[in-house]
Amino acid sequence: MTEATPVTAAAALGVTGPPPVAVGVDGANPPMTREAAELRKAELLRNADWTERFLAGESRARTEMAALNLALVQTAGDEGQLRRELEITSLRSRADLSDAHVAEYANLTPVSAAERQFALDKKAQPFGDRAWVAKYLDGDREAAKKPCRQ
């Protein structure tokens, strides 16, 4: 039995042209950080001449954009990172959280069973107060702080 030769997606589609740029392979191209890739991509997209060449299908421009997109994908954080960042922004707008609390959530630091129970008990206390609930539901910032404080 003979082994099948691997076929790249480009070859399967009949796409020919220069080989893709390797990002960070064998020191030929040093690994690009996410920030560097984002900056370079923004720089290129602001450059009218480069954008025109890219849209016209110039192979060098397309290869560079492919390499930048690859670097962005390879350096992406976990899937929930963006969701957590958005949630943190939302939480900060409604309650005063310490940097330590934000870091715990952003880094997914586990909490002990005792700490979790304390938080649940603390949170349950104000919800028994109708006046506080009314303020909380109206968006009162001081009311929002109450269940967050130890």
KEVEX-28228 format. One line per 2 residues: number of its first residue (from 1); for each residue x, y, z of N, C-alpha, C. Coordinates in nm, 4 decimals, padded with zeros to 6 digits. Layout:
% residues N
NUM	X Y Z X Y Z X Y Z; ...
//
This chain:
% residues 150
1	00.0848 -00.1177 00.0000 00.0000 00.0000 00.0000 00.0893 00.1240 00.0000; 00.0578 00.2194 -00.0824 00.1370 00.3424 -00.0893 00.0691 00.4521 -00.0101
3	00.1525 00.5409 00.0459 00.0983 00.6519 00.1237 00.0546 00.7630 00.0303; -00.0533 00.8267 00.0658 -00.1033 00.9379 -00.0138 -00.0152 01.0597 00.0087
5	00.0106 01.1326 -00.0973 00.0882 01.2544 -00.0871 -00.0029 01.3650 -00.0363; 00.0386 01.4378 00.0694 -00.0472 01.5447 00.1192 -00.0672 01.6526 00.0135
7	-00.1873 01.7031 00.0042 -00.2202 01.8068 -00.0919 -00.2606 01.9312 -00.0149; -00.1995 02.0431 -00.0500 -00.2357 02.1682 00.0163 -00.3672 02.2191 -00.0410
9	-00.4319 02.3068 00.0339 -00.5585 02.3637 -00.0118 -00.5379 02.4400 -00.1420; -00.4252 02.5117 -00.1525 -00.3980 02.5878 -00.2743 -00.3837 02.4952 -00.3938
11	-00.3109 02.3840 -00.3752 -00.2924 02.2890 -00.4849 -00.4246 02.2245 -00.5235; -00.5080 02.1941 -00.4244 -00.6371 02.1315 -00.4522 -00.7270 02.2242 -00.5324
13	-00.7137 02.3543 -00.5103 -00.7949 02.4515 -00.5825 -00.7304 02.4947 -00.7132; -00.6096 02.4445 -00.7398 -00.5397 02.4806 -00.8624 -00.4759 02.6173 -00.8577
15	-00.4545 02.6709 -00.7382 -00.3939 02.8027 -00.7235 -00.2432 02.7875 -00.7334; -00.1827 02.8650 -00.8200 -00.0375 02.8611 -00.8342 00.0187 02.9965 -00.7960
17	00.1462 03.0003 -00.7748 00.2091 03.1263 -00.7388 00.3201 03.1022 -00.6405; 00.3733 03.2090 -00.5838 00.4846 03.1936 -00.4911 00.4393 03.1188 -00.3664
19	00.5308 03.0477 -00.3034 00.4941 02.9756 -00.1808 00.4553 03.0741 -00.0715; 00.3717 03.0312 00.0216 00.3319 03.1213 00.1294 00.4515 03.1585 00.2159
21	00.4459 03.2757 00.2735 00.5524 03.3226 00.3613 00.5414 03.2487 00.4935; 00.6523 03.1915 00.5379 00.6546 03.1223 00.6664 00.6791 03.2244 00.7754
23	00.5989 03.2210 00.8778 00.6145 03.3159 00.9880 00.6851 03.2461 01.1020; 00.8076 03.2900 01.1314 00.8796 03.2369 01.2457 00.9332 03.0959 01.2277
25	00.9620 03.0553 01.1056 01.0138 02.9213 01.0808 01.1644 02.9279 01.0596; 01.2372 02.8488 01.1350 01.3823 02.8361 01.1206 01.4571 02.9693 01.1221
27	01.4040 03.0680 01.1864 01.4728 03.1962 01.1963 01.4721 03.2769 01.0686; 01.4138 03.2231 00.9592 01.4094 03.2963 00.8338 01.3287 03.4249 00.8521
29	01.2174 03.4107 00.9174 01.1344 03.5252 00.9523 01.1095 03.5152 01.1021; 01.1610 03.6089 01.1797 01.1411 03.5985 01.3239 00.9921 03.6010 01.3572
31	00.9519 03.5345 01.4641 00.8111 03.5345 01.5011 00.7613 03.6779 01.5213; 00.6447 03.7058 01.4679 00.5875 03.8388 01.4786 00.4892 03.8408 01.5952
33	00.4988 03.9441 01.6760 00.4041 03.9566 01.7866 00.2696 04.0014 01.7309; 00.1667 03.9813 01.8088 00.0324 04.0236 01.7667 00.0294 04.1746 01.7438
35	00.0915 04.2500 01.8352 00.0921 04.3953 01.8241 00.1622 04.4404 01.6961; 00.2761 04.3767 01.6649 00.3499 04.4121 01.5440 00.2676 04.3808 01.4192
37	00.1990 04.2670 01.4191 00.1159 04.2305 01.3042 -00.0007 04.3279 01.2886; -00.0636 04.3661 01.4004 -00.1746 04.4614 01.3931 -00.1277 04.5967 01.3409
39	-00.0114 04.6427 01.3902 00.0415 04.7713 01.3455 00.0765 04.7686 01.1970; 00.1419 04.6618 01.1534 00.1818 04.6512 01.0122 00.0594 04.6433 00.9220
41	-00.0412 04.5672 00.9630 -00.1624 04.5546 00.8819 -00.2321 04.6900 00.8705; -00.2430 04.7621 00.9817 -00.3056 04.8950 00.9789 -00.2260 04.9902 00.8903
43	-00.0923 04.9824 00.9007 -00.0057 05.0670 00.8188 -00.0281 05.0395 00.6704; -00.0326 04.9119 00.6343 -00.0528 04.8755 00.4942 -00.1894 04.9201 00.4433
45	-00.2929 04.9013 00.5250 -00.4275 04.9366 00.4806 -00.4464 05.0882 00.4679; -00.3635 05.1666 00.5376 -00.3676 05.3129 00.5228 -00.2918 05.3590 00.3981
47	-00.2063 05.2734 00.3450 -00.1243 05.3074 00.2291 -00.2059 05.2823 00.1024; -00.2452 05.3903 00.0358 -00.3316 05.3793 -00.0821 -00.2663 05.2988 -00.1939
49	-00.1348 05.3187 -00.2162 -00.0663 05.2447 -00.3231 -00.0662 05.0953 -00.2950; -00.0337 05.0585 -00.1695 -00.0308 04.9168 -00.1342 -00.1699 04.8556 -00.1458
51	-00.2713 04.9272 -00.0968 -00.4083 04.8768 -00.1023 -00.4517 04.8546 -00.2462; -00.4140 04.9456 -00.3331 -00.4485 04.9302 -00.4752 -00.3816 04.8063 -00.5340
53	-00.2537 04.7854 -00.4991 -00.1824 04.6659 -00.5485 -00.2462 04.5385 -00.4926; -00.2838 04.5417 -00.3641 -00.3457 04.4246 -00.3014 -00.4783 04.3918 -00.3696
55	-00.5610 04.4938 -00.3900 -00.6915 04.4714 -00.4527 -00.6786 04.4288 -00.5986; -00.5676 04.4679 -00.6617 -00.5433 04.4272 -00.8001 -00.4899 04.2841 -00.8075
57	-00.4585 04.2257 -00.6909 -00.4141 04.0862 -00.6880 -00.2643 04.0663 -00.6960; -00.1860 04.1709 -00.6727 -00.0400 04.1556 -00.6778 00.0029 04.0495 -00.5769
59	00.0854 03.9557 -00.6221 00.1203 03.8407 -00.5383 00.1981 03.8802 -00.4123; 00.2892 03.9767 -00.4224 00.3660 04.0166 -00.3035 00.2759 04.0775 -00.1964
61	00.1841 04.1625 -00.2398 00.0931 04.2261 -00.1445 00.0019 04.1215 -00.0810; -00.0491 04.0303 -00.1621 -00.1375 03.9261 -00.1091 -00.0616 03.8323 -00.0145
63	00.0633 03.8007 -00.0480 00.1448 03.7137 00.0367 00.1734 03.7815 00.1703; 00.2036 03.9110 00.1659 00.2300 03.9825 00.2907 00.1052 03.9873 00.3785
65	-00.0110 04.0124 00.3182 -00.1350 04.0161 00.3962 -00.1653 03.8778 00.4533; -00.1419 03.7738 00.3755 -00.1648 03.6375 00.4249 -00.0738 03.6078 00.5432
67	00.0520 03.6505 00.5360 00.1462 03.6278 00.6454 00.1033 03.7041 00.7715; 00.0555 03.8263 00.7524 00.0081 03.9050 00.8670 -00.1153 03.8409 00.9298
69	-00.2089 03.7975 00.8470 -00.3289 03.7315 00.9000 -00.2926 03.6018 00.9713; -00.1961 03.5287 00.9179 -00.1511 03.4056 00.9823 -00.0896 03.4368 01.1187
71	-00.0083 03.5402 01.1246 00.0534 03.5795 01.2514 -00.0532 03.6201 01.3522; -00.1576 03.6888 01.3064 -00.2655 03.7294 01.3962 -00.3414 03.6082 01.4491
73	-00.3658 03.5121 01.3635 -00.4373 03.3911 01.4063 -00.3519 03.3099 01.5026; -00.2228 03.2963 01.4713 -00.1343 03.2152 01.5548 -00.1086 03.2780 01.6905
75	-00.1220 03.4090 01.7013 -00.0944 03.4763 01.8283 -00.2220 03.5136 01.9025; -00.3359 03.4701 01.8516 -00.4631 03.5021 01.9171 -00.4702 03.4326 02.0526
77	-00.5320 03.4985 02.1463 -00.5512 03.4396 02.2781 -00.6604 03.3346 02.2721; -00.7004 03.2862 02.3880 -00.8071 03.1878 02.3895 -00.9369 03.2537 02.3412
79	-01.0313 03.1708 02.2993 -01.1542 03.2210 02.2393 -01.2337 03.3117 02.3323; -01.2263 03.2878 02.4621 -01.3040 03.3663 02.5560 -01.2392 03.4961 02.5982
81	-01.1162 03.5213 02.5521 -01.0445 03.6409 02.5967 -01.1187 03.7689 02.5600; -01.1624 03.7807 02.4355 -01.2332 03.9016 02.3932 -01.3632 03.9157 02.4710
83	-01.4352 03.8049 02.4906 -01.5608 03.8075 02.5661 -01.5354 03.8584 02.7083; -01.4278 03.8076 02.7723 -01.3968 03.8509 02.9090 -01.3598 03.9988 02.9131
85	-01.2861 04.0464 02.8128 -01.2488 04.1881 02.8086 -01.3730 04.2762 02.7963; -01.4680 04.2341 02.7129 -01.5914 04.3108 02.6984 -01.6734 04.3081 02.8273
87	-01.6778 04.1926 02.8929 -01.7510 04.1815 03.0186 -01.6873 04.2679 03.1270; -01.5557 04.2711 03.1313 -01.4850 04.3540 03.2298 -01.5183 04.5008 03.2069
89	-01.5199 04.5431 03.0818 -01.5547 04.6816 03.0502 -01.6960 04.7127 03.0983; -01.7870 04.6204 03.0744 -01.9253 04.6386 03.1181 -01.9349 04.6422 03.2705
91	-01.8671 04.5494 03.3368 -01.8705 04.5453 03.4829 -01.8129 04.6725 03.5443; -01.7029 04.7215 03.4883 -01.6405 04.8431 03.5421 -01.7321 04.9633 03.5288
93	-01.8181 04.9621 03.4273 -01.9100 05.0756 03.4113 -02.0222 05.0721 03.5143; -02.0488 04.9546 03.5728 -02.1584 04.9403 03.6688 -02.1137 04.9255 03.8130
95	-01.9893 04.8882 03.8356 -01.9416 04.8661 03.9727 -01.7928 04.8959 03.9807; -01.7489 04.9349 04.0979 -01.6066 04.9612 04.1190 -01.5374 04.8308 04.1573
97	-01.4588 04.7795 04.0667 -01.3855 04.6561 04.0921 -01.2378 04.6889 04.1069; -01.1736 04.6222 04.1998 -01.0300 04.6438 04.2173 -00.9556 04.5793 04.1014
99	-00.8332 04.6239 04.0789 -00.7505 04.5638 03.9745 -00.7263 04.4159 04.0029; -00.7182 04.3803 04.1303 -00.6970 04.2400 04.1668 -00.8164 04.1544 04.1246
101	-00.9384 04.2055 04.1464 -01.0574 04.1311 04.1053 -01.0629 04.1164 03.9531; -01.0305 04.2236 03.8829 -01.0317 04.2196 03.7369 -00.9279 04.1194 03.6865
103	-00.8086 04.1209 03.7459 -00.7029 04.0276 03.7038 -00.7440 03.8834 03.7297; -00.8107 03.8585 03.8412 -00.8580 03.7225 03.8709 -00.9512 03.6730 03.7612
105	-01.0427 03.7601 03.7196 -01.1381 03.7203 03.6166 -01.0708 03.7083 03.4802; -00.9879 03.8060 03.4465 -00.9221 03.8050 03.3158 -00.8319 03.6838 03.2994
107	-00.7666 03.6429 03.4080 -00.6735 03.5292 03.4016 -00.7392 03.3968 03.4385; -00.8701 03.4011 03.4639 -00.9455 03.2813 03.5013 -00.8860 03.2118 03.6239
109	-00.8481 03.2922 03.7222 -00.7935 03.2379 03.8452 -00.9055 03.1674 03.9219; -00.8865 03.0406 03.9566 -00.9927 02.9694 04.0281 -01.0126 03.0249 04.1692
111	-01.1349 03.0157 04.2190 -01.1647 03.0590 04.3549 -01.1918 02.9360 04.4400; -01.1634 02.9491 04.5679 -01.1872 02.8370 04.6586 -01.3371 02.8232 04.6838
113	-01.3792 02.7076 04.7326 -01.5203 02.6835 04.7643 -01.5676 02.7804 04.8733; -01.4819 02.8073 04.9714 -01.5179 02.8994 05.0793 -01.5371 03.0416 05.0261
115	-01.4476 03.0851 04.9355 -01.4582 03.2185 04.8780 -01.5861 03.2303 04.7939; -01.6173 03.1273 04.7197 -01.7382 03.1263 04.6378 -01.8623 03.1360 04.7263
117	-01.8662 03.0574 04.8324 -01.9821 03.0593 04.9225 -01.9963 03.1954 04.9891; -01.8834 03.2547 05.0310 -01.8866 03.3884 05.0912 -01.9485 03.4877 04.9934
119	-01.9065 03.4823 04.8669 -01.9576 03.5752 04.7657 -02.1070 03.5553 04.7435; -02.1495 03.4301 04.7370 -02.2923 03.4030 04.7174 -02.3755 03.4538 04.8353
121	-02.3256 03.4312 04.9574 -02.3965 03.4792 05.0766 -02.4022 03.6317 05.0790; -02.2898 03.6938 05.0478 -02.2810 03.8400 05.0476 -02.3755 03.8987 04.9432
123	-02.3809 03.8362 04.8271 -02.4668 03.8844 04.7187 -02.6143 03.8681 04.7553; -02.6491 03.7624 04.8260 -02.7893 03.7354 04.8596 -02.8442 03.8360 04.9600
125	-02.7587 03.8922 05.0443 -02.8053 03.9832 05.1488 -02.8830 04.1038 05.0952; -02.8288 04.1823 05.0043 -02.9019 04.3022 04.9620 -03.0280 04.2720 04.8806
127	-03.0343 04.1574 04.8149 -03.1502 04.1283 04.7323 -03.2770 04.1076 04.8147; -03.2656 04.0980 04.9464 -03.3825 04.0895 05.0333 -03.4392 04.2268 05.0677
129	-03.3683 04.3331 05.0313 -03.4077 04.4703 05.0622 -03.4737 04.5323 04.9391; -03.6067 04.5530 04.9451 -03.6813 04.6032 04.8289 -03.6316 04.7413 04.7825
131	-03.5981 04.8283 04.8777 -03.5505 04.9623 04.8409 -03.4186 04.9528 04.7637; -03.3292 04.8660 04.8117 -03.2017 04.8481 04.7426 -03.2237 04.7900 04.6031
133	-03.3121 04.6909 04.5917 -03.3394 04.6293 04.4619 -03.3898 04.7346 04.3630; -03.4766 04.8229 04.4076 -03.5290 04.9283 04.3204 -03.4153 05.0184 04.2712
135	-03.3263 05.0578 04.3646 -03.2115 05.1408 04.3256 -03.1206 05.0657 04.2279; -03.0941 04.9392 04.2580 -03.0063 04.8570 04.1749 -03.0614 04.8465 04.0327
137	-03.1909 04.8198 04.0212 -03.2532 04.8049 03.8898 -03.2617 04.9369 03.8143; -03.2576 05.0488 03.8878 -03.2561 05.1803 03.8241 -03.1155 05.2226 03.7817
139	-03.0168 05.1380 03.8128 -02.8791 05.1672 03.7714 -02.7996 05.2498 03.8693; -02.8443 05.2575 03.9938 -02.7726 05.3336 04.0960 -02.6337 05.2732 04.1176
141	-02.5308 05.3558 04.1024 -02.3922 05.3068 04.1117 -02.3583 05.2589 04.2532; -02.4039 05.3288 04.3535 -02.3762 05.2884 04.4923 -02.4437 05.1541 04.5227
143	-02.5636 05.1367 04.4724 -02.6341 05.0097 04.4934 -02.5587 04.8957 04.4237; -02.5029 04.9245 04.3076 -02.4295 04.8210 04.2341 -02.3037 04.7786 04.3084
145	-02.2450 04.8697 04.3850 -02.1231 04.8388 04.4596 -02.1493 04.7425 04.5754; -02.2665 04.7524 04.6357 -02.2938 04.6811 04.7602 -02.2654 04.5305 04.7557
147	-02.3155 04.4536 04.6550 -02.2886 04.3102 04.6575 -02.1436 04.2738 04.6220; -02.0665 04.3725 04.5785 -01.9288 04.3456 04.5373 -01.8280 04.3641 04.6495
149	-01.8691 04.4206 04.7603 -01.7757 04.4529 04.8674 -01.7735 04.3451 04.9744; -01.6524 04.3174 05.0228 -01.6368 04.2184 05.1297 -01.6409 04.2843 05.2651
//
